[in-house]
Amino acid sequence: MDDQQERPKRRGFTNRLEEGRQTFQPGLWSRLIGIGIVVIYLLLFVVLNTHHVEVNFVFASTTVSLIWVILFSLAAGIALGVLVSQLHRFRTRRGQR
């Protein structure tokens, strides 16, 4: 009788181990670690680029934090890249008609 009661416990433990193997997602954890590293890097990037710089325009100049200059340049580059790719796509489609 004790033998029969012992077996279900072992099966339960084995089933729980197997469930753990099936639910463990190494891809998810590697993505979370990667996202965490990127977030930490971005925070350090912002903190280390807070000193002020002078930005000279053609007729005026201003002093702003370096991180704002970097972020504005990034946003402008992305916007121009998307615009150019859409213009190229539009022209190649129009030429195919």
KOLVEXZA-135439 format. One record per residue: x negated, y negated, z of N, C-alpha, C in turn. Coordinates in steps of 0.02 Angstrom, whole numbers, plus 50000, padded with zeros to 5 digits. Layout:
KOLVEXZA-135439
SITE    npx    npy    npz   capx   capy   capz    cpx    cpy    cpz
SITE      X      Y      Z      X      Y      Z      X      Y      Z
...
//
This chain:
KOLVEXZA-135439
SITE    npx    npy    npz   capx   capy   capz    cpx    cpy    cpz
SITE  49959  50059  50000  50000  50000  50000  49957  49937  50000
SITE  49903  49938  50038  49859  49881  50040  49826  49870  49972
SITE  49812  49924  49937  49782  49919  49870  49827  49883  49821
SITE  49891  49897  49825  49939  49866  49780  49948  49792  49795
SITE  49945  49773  49858  49951  49703  49876  49888  49665  49856
SITE  49832  49698  49857  49768  49667  49839  49766  49650  49765
SITE  49792  49693  49723  49789  49683  49650  49824  49619  49626
SITE  49884  49604  49648  49916  49542  49625  49875  49480  49642
SITE  49841  49479  49698  49800  49422  49716  49743  49414  49666
SITE  49712  49470  49648  49657  49467  49600  49683  49445  49532
SITE  49739  49471  49512  49767  49450  49447  49783  49376  49448
SITE  49810  49352  49504  49825  49281  49509  49762  49239  49503
SITE  49709  49260  49536  49646  49224  49532  49619  49226  49461
SITE  49621  49284  49430  49597  49291  49361  49639  49248  49314
SITE  49705  49249  49325  49748  49207  49283  49733  49133  49291
SITE  49720  49113  49353  49704  49042  49365  49637  49024  49332
SITE  49589  49070  49335  49525  49057  49301  49535  49051  49226
SITE  49576  49095  49199  49589  49094  49127  49627  49030  49107
SITE  49675  49010  49150  49711  48947  49137  49663  48888  49137
SITE  49616  48888  49184  49566  48835  49188  49524  48832  49125
SITE  49506  48889  49099  49467  48891  49037  49507  48865  48978
SITE  49572  48880  48977  49614  48858  48922  49630  48783  48926
SITE  49634  48755  48986  49652  48685  48992  49591  48639  48993
SITE  49532  48666  49005  49471  48625  49004  49458  48604  48933
SITE  49451  48539  48923  49442  48512  48856  49376  48474  48853
SITE  49323  48507  48831  49258  48474  48829  49258  48414  48782
SITE  49296  48416  48728  49300  48360  48682  49328  48298  48716
SITE  49380  48308  48757  49410  48253  48793  49361  48221  48841
SITE  49325  48264  48879  49277  48238  48927  49219  48202  48893
SITE  49196  48228  48837  49141  48195  48802  49164  48127  48774
SITE  49227  48123  48751  49253  48059  48728  49259  48009  48786
SITE  49284  48033  48843  49290  47988  48900  49222  47963  48924
SITE  49173  48006  48925  49105  47986  48944  49078  47936  48893
SITE  49089  47949  48829  49066  47903  48777  49100  47835  48783
SITE  49166  47834  48795  49201  47771  48803  49176  47734  48865
SITE  49162  47771  48919  49135  47740  48979  49068  47708  48967
SITE  49025  47741  48929  48959  47713  48913  48966  47650  48871
SITE  49012  47651  48823  49022  47592  48781  49049  47534  48822
SITE  49096  47547  48867  49123  47494  48910  49069  47464  48954
SITE  49029  47506  48984  48974  47481  49026  48926  47439  48985
SITE  48910  47463  48925  48865  47425  48881  48895  47357  48864
SITE  48959  47356  48847  48991  47292  48829  48993  47244  48888
SITE  49006  47270  48948  49006  47227  49007  48936  47197  49019
SITE  48885  47239  49013  48817  47213  49020  48801  47163  48966
SITE  48824  47175  48905  48812  47129  48850  48843  47061  48864
SITE  48903  47061  48891  48937  46998  48907  48901  46962  48964
SITE  48884  46999  49017  48853  46969  49075  48784  46941  49058
SITE  48747  46975  49015  48679  46952  48999  48677  46897  48947
SITE  48733  46882  48915  48735  46829  48864  48781  46772  48884
SITE  48777  46751  48947  48820  46697  48971  48787  46629  48970
SITE  48723  46625  48955  48691  46559  48956  48717  46517  48897
SITE  48713  46452  48905  48741  46406  48855  48690  46391  48801
SITE  48715  46385  48740  48674  46368  48682  48707  46310  48645
SITE  48667  46274  48608  48694  46220  48568  48707  46245  48498
SITE  48768  46233  48474  48788  46253  48407  48794  46189  48366
SITE  48754  46185  48312  48754  46126  48269  48796  46138  48207
SITE  48846  46095  48198  48885  46094  48137  48856  46040  48093
SITE  48884  46029  48035  48856  45979  47989  48861  45909  48019
SITE  48918  45892  48047  48928  45824  48072  48933  45820  48148
SITE  48931  45876  48182  48939  45875  48255  48901  45934  48285
SITE  48894  45931  48350  48864  45988  48385  48901  45996  48452
SITE  48897  46056  48478  48930  46070  48542  48889  46122  48580
SITE  48901  46126  48644  48868  46176  48686  48920  46225  48710
SITE  48908  46289  48696  48954  46342  48717  48914  46401  48744
SITE  48949  46445  48776  48917  46506  48801  48899  46551  48741
SITE  48842  46582  48746  48816  46623  48691  48864  46680  48673
SITE  48897  46709  48723  48942  46764  48709  48999  46742  48664
SITE  49024  46680  48671  49077  46656  48628  49053  46648  48556
SITE  48992  46627  48548  48963  46622  48480  48959  46691  48448
SITE  48935  46740  48487  48929  46808  48462  48997  46837  48444
SITE  49046  46829  48489  49113  46856  48477  49148  46822  48418
SITE  49139  46756  48412  49168  46721  48354  49136  46745  48289
SITE  49071  46754  48290  49036  46779  48230  49059  46849  48213
SITE  49069  46892  48263  49095  46959  48251  49165  46957  48220
SITE  49209  46916  48249  49277  46911  48224  49278  46883  48152
SITE  49238  46832  48140  49235  46804  48072  49207  46855  48023
SITE  49157  46893  48042  49129  46944  47998  49179  46999  47982
SITE  49216  47021  48033  49267  47072  48021  49322  47045  47975
SITE  49345  46984  47989  49398  46954  47948  49376  46946  47875
SITE  49315  46922  47865  49290  46914  47796  49279  46981  47762
SITE  49257  47031  47799  49248  47098  47771  49314  47128  47749
SITE  49366  47121  47790  49432  47146  47772  49459  47109  47712
SITE  49451  47043  47711  49475  47002  47655  49441  47022  47590
SITE  49376  47029  47591  49339  47048  47530  49359  47118  47507
SITE  49367  47164  47554  49386  47232  47533  49457  47233  47504
SITE  49502  47192  47531  49570  47189  47503  49570  47156  47434
SITE  49530  47104  47425  49524  47073  47359  49497  47122  47308
SITE  49446  47159  47327  49417  47209  47283  49468  47263  47265
SITE  49504  47286  47316  49556  47337  47305  49611  47311  47259
SITE  49632  47248  47269  49684  47218  47227  49660  47213  47154
SITE  49598  47191  47145  49572  47183  47077  49563  47249  47041
SITE  49540  47300  47077  49531  47365  47044  49598  47398  47028
SITE  49649  47389  47069  49715  47415  47053  49747  47379  46995
SITE  49738  47313  46993  49767  47274  46938  49733  47291  46872
SITE  49670  47306  46875  49633  47324  46814  49652  47393  46787
SITE  49678  47437  46831  49697  47503  46810  49765  47505  46776
SITE  49806  47454  46785  49874  47452  46755  49873  47439  46683
//
